Amino acid sequence: MAYNFATVAYQALMEPAPGIDTDALRAEVSQRVARFDPKAWHEVPVATMLRGEPLCAEGDVNTETVDAFGKPNGKQVLSGPRAVDEVAAHVLNFRVAPGTEDIRQAVRRIEDTFFMGPFAPELVANQLLDFHKQDGITEIEESSQAMLCERRLNDALLEDERNGRVAIGRTPAFVGAVSNFSNFLDLCRKIFRNMELGVPIVVLSRSNTTQHMFRYVVMLLAQLRDNGLDTGLCTYCSCSVEEQRRLLKACPGSPMYFTGSRAVASRIKEVLPRLVASTGGPNTMVIGPGGLKNDVARAACASSLIEHKGQCTAMRHVVLPGATEADVRAIYETAPLLLEGGAVECLQRKEFSAMLKGLEKPLAEGYQELSIGAVSASKASVAFRISEQLPKAINEQWREAYLDVTAPRSLDRSFVDDLSAWLNQEQPISLALNCGLEVAKDLFERTSLVVYTVGNTEQGAPAMTCQARPQDGECFGEFPSRKELQAVTAFPVIIPSSTPGYNTEYTQDFLKAHGKEPLERWGFNKDLDGCKALLRRCKSNEEKGYCHVLFDYLADATTGPHRGCGSRTALFGLQRPPLHGGLTCLRLEKVSGPNLPHMDAVFDQAIRYIFPFMATTAKKQLVVSLDPFLSFPAFPMLQQQGLKVVRESKEAFEAAVGNYWNVVRLPQPSEVTALMPRYPLAAHFVSTLFPMGHVKSTLSDHTEFVTLFAASPKWLRLASGADAATTPNPSSRL
């Protein structure tokens, strides 16, 4: 169970980890950058690497690579169809020999050389040169800590595979690398965590900033050879987006791990159903009336400009009642501005939120420019717009200093309702709350984000959007809005987690045995008789066994929020959908073919979606919508157990979709379900139905915060007789 989010064993794997000598690493990186010969990335171009060697074939095209700001910085060979076909053949045919999948010892030895050994300065220097990363030092330190936790999660997963409970998918996995946090999110989480359990990986090139990940793949291939490992474990495919899509479509059984925009993720998922994507949204800070004090302004500035607005948690939107242009100017008054020495100077000055270039012109429509200072002859400026209304169709404008300011008259009930709905639709990664605790708690309970940070302005500890240490229990994730989820990713990604766990499923033998266990032994309390009635209708022992696994997980993970182990006061765990407006609709359509009541086939597909609601305090937040012509004998039983079940036409259902927080449609197309894990790990399946993540105070051991937030009914718990009297009924919001 340890690899399942928020279990007791999961929390036990989090413990304070030692840091690294950041000053020594900083000095070594500075030396590497000073010695760097720009010709090196031209003389040894980015190219497809198959089984440790460059792959050249007819149809390859030579081109230039560009850095984060579009400046040419090297050469690249884009593979043509012939070479890409060879990569596809490798993906379809290469597997680690049975019995040799456990290569943790060798892979972790290699990983240590990258993050705690001689390769760390090279990682940071290459990222600085390619992405203009200002603070690669912190990423290396936090990677060296977080990987210890995620190694333990992998250990637990492998142990359960050996015990016959799960089967880890070992089809080669594609990696769509991100540019800013690639050393942690890609190299550490997606590459090393997969490889150590015998999962080969294929890294895909990027249209920009592809140099630094290619260079670490080359270093990795050399280490695989030196450690006696098969270089077929790691492939780099340098090709156009069109060829990437063709490659992915040819390998439908492979998973892909991607971090990027929702628009790109949805296009990938069109051709690769097993996509597991992390996708961000417009990170937001809420500042209470009159709360824009100096320390809050500095926190807003750093949040907005972190890595020249290149960090996934960079602030894009601020809420400040009555805000004016003078307030925007106050936010950026202490900005480091344009540093003549660029990212190199930032590294040396320990700066992480400097502006490295001016705004692209013309500005996006509706924004105005605000000059915020000068260094020599260079002007620094930001683009902003202020409105009493929340922004619509907000564009991230990555690597550009853009800020939307919403200036309501107050943070009253009407506005908090509107803001909550906006947050649930836009789904930012992070919400920084520099306002009163009660307003912060209200927004926490009405939304479904992963990262909430509550500041304390009275003690000089304001919240930033860019604060999360997953290894400390400040669990992190980039989730899409729930109604977008199926179009964007197979599962939301929570960190820490076992990356190969997203392509793992429970074995049929284990589920059959688990399903045969008498219901009296499952551990239901007296208030869960409805779950027994539900399970008695299930005809499949495998599906019943899966429900047993889900119940074991929920019973373990819903005992209340867990405390983190870091310097800030963090609470993490499973949560209910938003307490107001957080309804989920399970829509059941009539299946093609005979509509035989005694078969009840749709019920056996639906039970895994109904059961987690029936067993928990989220029961009143589920609506089951039935096609009028669907034979569904379980209808009266579900109503008797207190679930809301309606029969309505497809047109009526579609008209009501906007009222729901989440919509699940069954049955799903067979061409999709055939390519997905049939019985995914419990936490990953549950994450498609319920929010998860953390809320933290910027203060250490903040008793008032813990008392207030730990008691919130937002935390998911097993159902009890008291729930009906104490829980708001979100159905009334329809």
N, C-alpha and C positions, 0 to 999 in steps of 0.2 A: 504493500500500500504506500510505501514511502514516496514513490514516483508520482502519486496522485496529489494534486494541489490541496493544501490546507488540512491534510490529515495530521494526526499527532506525530506520526513518524516523519512526515515531511518537515514539520517545524523543527523536529529534533536534529535534522541535518544542517540546520542553520546555526552557525556559531561564529564568534568573532575570528577573523582571519588576519594573519600578519600582513603588514604592508611591505613595500619595497623601498630601497634607497632612491627616492625620486630626484634628489639633487645630483647624485652620481649619474643616473640615467639621463637627466637633462644635459649634463656636461658632455656625455658621450654622443647624444643626438646632435648637439651643436657642432661637435667635431665632424660627425658624419656628413652633415649638411655642408659644412665648409669644404670638405674634400670631394663633394659630389661633382662629377663631370657630366654636364648636360648631354654630352654626346653619347653617353652610355646607353640611354634609352632609345637612341637612334640606331646605334650599331648593333644592338641585340634587341630586335623588335618584339613586341607582343605577338604571339603566334599560338596556334593550337598545339597543345602538348598531349600526346597519347602514348601511354606506357613509358613516360619519362623522356620522350624525344619529340622534337618539333615535327609536326606533320605537314608536309608540303604536297600539293596535288594540283592538277590542271584546274583552272578556274579560280585560283586564289587571286586576291587583289591587294595591292599595297596601298596603304593610306597613312594619314597622320593621326596620332592621338592628341587629345586636348585635355587641359587641366580643368579644374572646377569653374574657372572664369573664361573658358573657351580659348585659351592660349595654347598653340601647338607645343607639345613637350616630348614628342618621340614618334617612333614609327610603329606600325601595326600591319600584320598580314591577316586579312580577313579570309577565312577559309570559304571556298566555293562548295557547291553541292557534292562534289566527289569526296572531299575530305570530311564534310559533315556526315555523309553516309557512313564513313568509316567509324566516326564517333558513335553514330546510332547503333551500328553493329556491335560495338564494344559494350554499350549500355544494355543491349538486349541479350548479350551472351556472357558477359563477365560476371562471375560470382566468386566469392571467397569459398574455398573448399570446405564442405561440412566438417565440423569438429575443430576448425581453425579460426572461428569467428572472433574469439576473445584475444585481441591484441592490445589490451589496455596498457600493459606494462611498457611495451615499446612505444606506443603512440604517446603516452603521457610523458615518457622520457623526452621525446621530440618536442612535445608541447612546452615542456619546461624550458627548453633552450630558446623558444620563441618569446615567452612571456617573463621568464625569470633568469634568462641566460644571455648569451652573446648576441642573439638575433633581435632582442627587444629594441636596441637603438636603431637598427635597420628598419624595423616596422614603423617606428615613429617618424624617422627621417623621410622615408618614402611617402608616407601619408601626408606629411607636412608639404613636401614638394609637389604632390599631385593634387591634393584636396585643399591645400592651404590650411591645414589643421593647426590651430593655435595651441591646443592643450592635448596632445596625444599621450602625455605622461599619465594623466589621471585614468585614461582608458586602459592603459597597460596595467596600472596598479589594481584597478577594480576588476579587470579580467582575471588577474592572478588570484584574486579572492573569490570571485563568483564561480570560477571553474572548479574550485574545490567542492563547492556545494553540488554543482551539476554532475561532477564525476560520481559523487555518492548516489545521486538519483539514477545514473546509468548502472551503477553496481547493483542497486535494488532491482532494476528492470531485468538485468541479465540473470540474477538469482531466480526471479520468478519464471523466466524462460526455462531455466534448467529444471525447475520444479514442475514444468508442464502446464503452467497457468496461462502463459502468453507466448505468442510467436512474433518475433521481431522481423519485420519485412527487410530483406537485404537486397532488393533491387536497387541499382545505383540511383542516388538522389542528386537532383540538380540543385545548384546554389545560385540564386540571383543576388549578387553581392550589392550591398549598399556602399556609399562612398565615405560617409563620415565615421561611422562606428564599425567599420569592416573588420578591424582586428578582433573585436569582441563578438559582434553579432554573427560574423561569417566564419572567420578562421577558428575561433574558439568554439562557438556554439554549434555551427552547422557542419564544419569540416571535421575537427578533431572528435567531437562527441559522436558523430556518425561513424567515423573510421575506426574508432577504438572498439566498436561492437561489430566490426566486419561489414559495414555498409560503405560501398564505394561511392565517391562523389564526383560530380562534374560541375566545375565552376564556369559560368557563362561570362563572356566579356561584357563591358559596358560601353555606351556611346561616349562617355566622358569619364575621367578619373579611373581608367581601367589599369593604369600602369602599376599602382602600388599593390593591388591584389594579384596581378600577374607575377610580380616579383616575389611575393611570399609563396606563391604556388611553386615557382622554380626552386626556391630554397627548400620547400617541403619535399619536393621530389628527390632532391639530393639527399635529404635526411632519410627518406624511405629506403633508398638504396643502401646508405651507410648502416642502417639498422636491420638489413636483411628482409625488408618488407616488399611486397609486390607493388611496383609503381603503377600498376593498373588500378590501384585504389584511388588514384587522384588524376583527374583529367581536366585540362583547361581548354575550353572551346571558344576560339576567337572567330566570330562571324557576325554577319548583319542580323538585325532583328527579324527579318523575313526568314533567314536560315535557322535562327533559333526557334521560331514558331514551327517550322517544318520538322526540326529535330524533336521538339517536345511532342508534337502530334504523332511522331513515329514511335514514341516510347510511353504510351498511356498508362502503363503499370508503374511508372516511377513517380515518387513524390518529388516535389520541388519546394524549397524553402526560400522565400523571397521577402525582402523588406523594401517598401517603396510606396507609391501612390495607389489609391484604390482604382483609379482608371486603368493603370497598367496591370494591376492584379486581376481585374475582371477580364482583360483581354487574354492574359495567360491562362486563366481558368477555363476559357472557352476551348482550349486545346489540351489542357492537362488537369483533369478533375482532382487529382491528389495534391493540388497546390495548397501549401500552408503559408499564408501571407500575413505579414505585419504591416498595417497601413495606418498612417497617422491622420490627425485632424487639427483644426485650428486651436492650439493651446491657449487657454484663457486665464486671466487674472481678474479677480473681483476685489475692488478696493471700497471699503465702506465710506460713507459721507465724511468729508474732511480728513480722510485717512492718508492722503498723499504727502506723508512726511518724508524727510530726507532719506531715511533708510528704506522706506517703501519705494521711493522713486529709484534709488540705486538698484533695488531688487528687480524692479520692472525693467530698467535699462539693461541689466545683465541678462535677464530672461529673454528680452527681445533680441539682443544682438549676439547671443552666445554663438561662437564659431561663425561670425558674420551671418547670423541667421541661417546656419547650416545644420544645427542640431535638431533632432526629431522632436525634442521637447521645447524648442524655442517658442516664445510667446508671440502669437499673431493677433490677439484680441484682448482688450482690457475693458472692463466695466467700471466706470467711475461716475457716480451721480453728479450731474451738473458740470461735467468736464468742459474745459475750454482749451484753446490753443496754448495758453500759458501753462496749463497742466502738462500738455505734451512736451513743451519746451523744458519743463521742470524734470520730466522723466529722463530726458537725454542730456541734461546739463553736465553730468559727470561721465559721459561716454568717452572712451579712450580715443575716439575719432580715427582719422586716417594715419596709421603708423607708417612712416617712410620705409622702415625695414620689413614690413609685411609680417607674415607668419613667423619668420625667424626671430624678429624682434619680440613678438608676442611670447614665443617660447622662452627667450632669455629673461623677459620681464615677468614671467608667470601670469600673463594676461590671457583671458579666454573669450573676451567679448569685444574685441576691437573691430573697427570697421576697416576693411582692407581695400575697398574701392568705392567709387561713387555710384549713384543710382543710374540705372539704364534709362535712357530717354527715348520716346516720350513716356511719361508716367502712365500707369493703368488708369482707365477712365474713372473719374470721381475722386481721385486723390490729389492732394496738394503737397508741395515740397516745403520742408522746414529746414533751414540752415541751422546747424547746431555747433558750428565752430570751424576752426581752420588750423592746419599744420603747414607751415611754409605757405605755398600758393595754392594748396589743395583744400577745397571746400568739402566738408562732410555734411550730409543731409539725410533726412528720413522722409518717407512718404506716409501721409496719414489722412484719415477722414474721420469726422465726428458726426454722430447722429444719435437722436434719441431712440431710434429703432435699431434692433439687432440686425447685423449684416446678413444679406442673402447671397448665396452662391459665392462664398468667400474663396478667393484664390490664395494659395499659400505664398506665392512669390518667393520661392526658395533663393537664398543667397542675396536677397534684396531687403533693405530695411523698410518694410511696410508694417503699418500698425492701424488696425481698426479700433476706434474708441466708441463704445456705446455709453451715452450720457443720459440715463433715465433721470427723472426727477427725484426718485428715491428707490431704495431696495424694498419696496412694499410687496404685499402678497401678490398683486397682479403682475408686477414685473418679475418676481422670483418664479412664478408659474411660467411666464413667457421664456425666461432664461433657461429654465429646466428643460422645456420642450426643445429649445434651440440646441442645448448641449446634447440631448438624446438623439437629435437628428444629425448634428455635425460630428459628434463623437470625437472630441479632442482626446489626446492621450492624457493630458494633465490639466488639472484645475487648481490654481493657487488662490487661496482664500485669505485675504488680508482684510477681514471684516469680523464682526462679532461671532462668537461661538455658535449662537443659536441660528444665525443666518447660514453659517457654514454647515451646520448639521442639517438644516432644512434642504440645502442644495445637495448634500450627500444622499439624503433619503429620496429625493425626487429624480435622481439621475443614475446613470449606470456606467460611469467612467472607471478607469483602472487605477489612476493615480490622483489622489487628493492630498493637498498639503495645506495645513491650517497654520497661518502665521500668528505670531504674538508681537504686535507692534509696540506694546507698552514696554516690553523687555528687549526691544531692539533685535528681534528675531523674525523678520518678515518672511513670508513664503515666496518662493520662486517657482516657476513652472518647470525648471530644469533641475529638480532635486529628486533622485531615486537611486537607492543602492539595493538592488534585488537580493544581494547576498545577506543583507541585514533584515530581510522580511519586508522591505519596501518593494513588494512585487510589482513588476512592470509589464506592460503590454500595449500593443498598438492595435486596438480592435476597431473594426468597422461598426457602423450602426447595425442593430440586430436585423432589421429588414433587408439590409444589403448583404448580410453575412454569406448566404449560400452562393451569391454571385461573385464573391471576392475570395473566399477561403474555405477550405474543408473544416478547419477549426481555428478559433482564435489562439494566439500564441501568448502564453504567460511565461514570465521569466522570474525565478529559475524554473526550469523543467528539463526533462530528458528529451533532447531533440529526436532521436530515433523512436521515442515513444509515440510520436504523432503518426508513425506508420507501423504501429504494433496493434495486434488484436488478441483477444482472449481465444484460447483453443476450444474447439467444439467439444472435445472429451471433458475438459474442465467444466464447461458451461452445462453440459448434459448432467453431469454428476451433481453440480451445484443446484440445478433446477429440480432434481428429484428429491432434494431434502425437504421434509415436511415443513409446511409453513409455520407450524408451532415452534420450530427451532430457529426461525429467522431472527427472533428478538424484537418482534413488533410490540409496542406498548398498547395499552387498552384503547387508545384513541386512533389506532391505525387499522381498525377492522375493515375499513373501506379498501385498504390495500389488499387484504386477503380476498375480498370479493372480486377485485380486479384480477388478481392472479389466478383465481380458480377458473376463470373463463379462458385463460391462455392455453392453447393446445400444444404449443411447441416447448419442449423441455429446454432447448437451447435459449429461446427467448426468455423463458421463465428464469433460467439460470443467469441470464444477463441482468434481469431485473434484481435478482439476488445480489449480484455484484454491485449494481447501482445502490441498493439499499445499504449494503455493508459500507460502501464509500460515504454515502450521505450520513449514516449514523456516526461515522468517525469524524467527518469534516464539518459537521454543523453543530458542534458543541459550543460554539461561540467564537468570536474573533481571537486569533492568536497574537501574542506580543512579539514584536521584532526584537532584534538583539543589537541594534546600533545605537548611536549617540542620540538620535531623535526618537520620539515616542511613536511607534508605528503599531497599527492594528491591521491584520490582514485576514482574509477568509472569503468564503462563498457568501454571496448576497442575494437578496430577492430582487426581482425587477423593480423599477421605480415604484414607490408606494402610492403615487398618484399618477394615473395615466399609464401604468405599466402592465397592460394586459397582453397576454400571448394568445394568439389564435391558432389552433390546430385544425386545418382545413382538410377534410377527408372527401375525396372525389370518388365517384363510382368507377370501379376498375373495368377494363374491357373484358368481354367474355361473360360467362354465366354469372348471375348475381345470386349465388346460393347462400341462404342464411346459415345453413349448418356448417359451412366452411369457415365463416367469420375471418377470412384471410386478412382483411383490412385491420381488424382489431389486433391481430398478432403483430402487424407492422406498427400500429399506433401505441401499443402498450408502453413501450420504452419512453415515449414522449409524455404520456399521461402520468405514469407512475411517479416520477420525481416531484410533480406538483401535488399529487394525492398524498405523498408521504411527508410533505413539508408545509411550512407556513405560507408557501406561495400558492396553496390550493385555490384560493379565491381569485387568483390572477390568470387562470386558464379558461378559455372559451373553446369548446369543441364545436366546429361548424360542419354540418353534414350536408352533402349533396342530397336533394330531395328524393332521388331515385336510388340511393345507396341502401342496400340491405345491411342493417347494423343492429343486430339483436341486443347489443350491450347498451343501447340508448337508455332504457329505463333504469338499468342498474347504475349507470354513471350519474343519472339525475338523483337517484335515491341516496347516493354517497355525497351529494352536495356539489357536484360539478355543474357548471353551466353548459348545457348542450342545446344547440339550436339547429333546426333544419332550414336551409335557405338556398335560394338559387345562386348560381355562380355570379350572376349580375349583382345580386344583393350583397353577397360576400365581398366582391371586388369594390363595391361602393363603400364598404365599411373598413377597408384595409387601412386607411389613414388614421383610424382610431386606435390602432394596435401598436404596441411597442415592438412586438415580434410576430412574425407569421411563419408557420411551418406548413408546407403543403405535402400531402401524401395521396397516393403513392408517388414516389420519385421515379424519374425515368430509369428503366433497367440498364440503359447504356451508361448511366452515371453510377448507380449503386453497384454494378458489377466491378467497377474499378476502384471502389472505396473499401477501406477496412470494414468488414461486416459488423464486428463487435469491438469498436475502439475502446481504448482505456477509459475507465469510468469518468475521470476528471475531464477528459477532452470532450466526451459526449455531453456531460452536464454543462460544460462551458458554452455550448451552443444554445442553452436554454436560460442560464442564469448568469448574472454579472459576477465578476471576481476581481480581486485586486486589494489595494490597501488605502487607508487614510492615516495620515500622520500629523503630529504636531512638530513644529520646529524646535520645541523645547525638550530637554531630557526629563524623563520621569514626570511627565505632566499629568498629575493626578486628576485635575479637573477635566481635562480632555478625555482621559480614559473613562472616567465615571460617566460622562455625557455620551460619548460615542459608542462605548462597549454595550450600553443598554439599549441601543437603537434597534427597533424592530426590523430595520433594513437587513440585518445579518440573517442569513437563512438558517432555520432550525427545523428539527423534526416537528411534525404537527403534534399539538396537544389540545386538550379540551378547552384550555383558556384562550386559544387563538381567536375564536369568533368574537369574543368580548373585547379583546385588546387591539386587534389589528384593523387598520382602516380598510374599507372595502373599495378597491380601485374600480370595481365594476360600475360604481355609481358615476364614474367620470365619462362613461360612454354617452 
